[in-house]
């Protein structure tokens, strides 16, 4: 029997990377996929989005507001170019850098509002692992969008810088700032 060739993302990047955060390991899917477009097959099944390739989930988060909504091919092109930039700047597999960025940008605690006897106060709560991944991807996409707004630099470069900064746990990263802010507020609400 002949061994099947390894499926690489964009024909270049190996999906054989390590997830160090054990809590997120089951919710970051690195399943090999030829095309990052599953047409929303996971939509009607609870928790099935955790089976979606993590790069496709990032593409879905990039399509959020206004005029970019629904333009998935454009979002995938942005990610492909950003991965090239990440590889040139760091010399590492960009998927590994993205995984590190998600691990560093995923908040562990949040607050919830509790009403008791007509008085509302905030209480610190732990965040479920799937929500941690969702928030990290949203923060990375928002940070790239904010950096590209009214900026002559292309969006791909802003996305690559946000991912690299989050992977290095830099305070320049919008995603890491948001994580620290959420955890600081939760610390005061204990």
N, C-alpha and C positions, 0 to 999 in steps of 0.2 A: 504494500500500500504506500502510496506517495503522501508525503506530509503536505497539508494545505498551507499556502503562504499566509503569513501574518497580515491581518487587516490593520492598516495604519490610517490614522486620521489625516485627511487631506493628502494621502499618499506619502506622508513624510514622518509623522510623529507617532511613536509607539504608545499604545495605551497601557503598557506594562509599567505602571508607576505605583508608588507606595503612599497609602493614606495612613498617617501617623496617629491621628485622633481616632481612638477606637470607638468613641460615641458616634462619629459621623461615618464610619467605614461602611455600614450597611445602607446608608442613604446617599452615597456618592457612587453612582454607577459608572464604571469604566468599560462597559460592554462594547466590544468592537462593532462598528457600524460603518457602512459604506457611505450613506448619505445622511446628513444630519436633519432629516425631515420625516418624522414618524406620523405626520398628519393628525396628531391629537388622539391616537389610539388609546392613550391612557386616561382620557378625559372622564369617562363614565365609571371608572373603578377607583375606589378609595385607596389612597397611598400608592397608586401605581406610578405616580410621577417620579418616585424614587428609583424606578427601574429605567428611567429615561437617561440617556447619556448626559453627563454633566456639562459637556460643551454645548449640547443642544439646549439644555436648560438656560445656559448663559445667553444663547441666541434669543430664546423666548423672552428673557428679561430685557434685552436690548431693544425689543420692539415695542416697548411700553407706550410712550406718549404720542399724541397727535399724528403728525405726518409720517412717522416711521411705523405706525401700527400695521401689522400684517405683512410687512416687507421682509420676509424671513431670508430670502436669498441675499438681500443686502446686508442683513445682520451677520449671516454666515461669512460673507466676503470680508466684513470688518474684522471678524474674529480671526480669519485666515491670515490677513495682513498683520494683525496685532501679534499673532503667534510668531510670524517671521521676525518682527521687531524684537520680541522678547528673546527669541533664540540668538539674534545678533548681539543683543546687549548683555545677556547673561551666559550664553554658551550652554544652557541647559535645555532639557525637554520642556517646551512651554506648557504642556499638560501638567507636569510635575509642579511648575511654578504656580499654575492656576489652583491646583489642589492645596498648596501651601497657603496661597492667598485666601482661599475659602476657610481653611482651618483658623487662620489668624483673624479673619473678619467676622466669624460666627460668634455672636454673643451667647453667653451661658445663662445670664439672668435678665429678667425684665420685671416690670411692675404690672400689677393688675389693680383695678379699682374695686374696693369692697365697701358696700354700704351697710351700716349697722346702726339701727335706731335713728335713721335720718341723717346720720353723719357719714360722709364718704371719706375714705382714706386709702392710700396706696400701700400695697403689700408686695414684697419681693417674691418672685416665683422663678423656678427653673424653667428653661425653655426646652421643648421637645427637640430631638435631633433633626427631624425633617424641617421643622420651622427654622432651626439654626442655619441649615443649608440655604433655605429660601431667603432668609434675611441677608446672609452673606452675599449671595448672588445679586440681590436687589441693591445692596449697598455698593457693590463693585460697579454695577451698571449705572447707578445714579452718580457715582463719583466720576466716571468717565464722561457722562453726559454733561455734568456741571463744568468739568475741565474744558470741554470742547465748545461750550457756549460762548459766543462772542470772542472766539480765539481763532487766529489764522491757521493754527496747526490742524492737521487732519484728525478725524475722530479715532482712527486706528492707533495713532501715536498716543493719544490721550488714554485710550483703553489699555494699551500696553503699559504705560507708565503707572496707571492705577493698579493693575495686576502685580507689577513688579514691586511697587511700594507696599501693597498689602502683604505680599509674600515675605518682604523683609521686615514686616511689622513697623514700618516707618510712620511717624506721626504726620507725614505729608499726605498719607492716604486718607481719603474721605471715608472709606469703609472701616478702617481701623479707628478713626475718630468717632464714628457713630457707635461702634462696638463699645469703646471706652466710655462714651457718654451714657449709653444704656446701662452699663454695669455700674457706673458711678451713681446714677439715680437709684438703681436697685439697692445698692449698698446703703444709701441713706434711708431707704424705705423698709429696712429690716425691722 
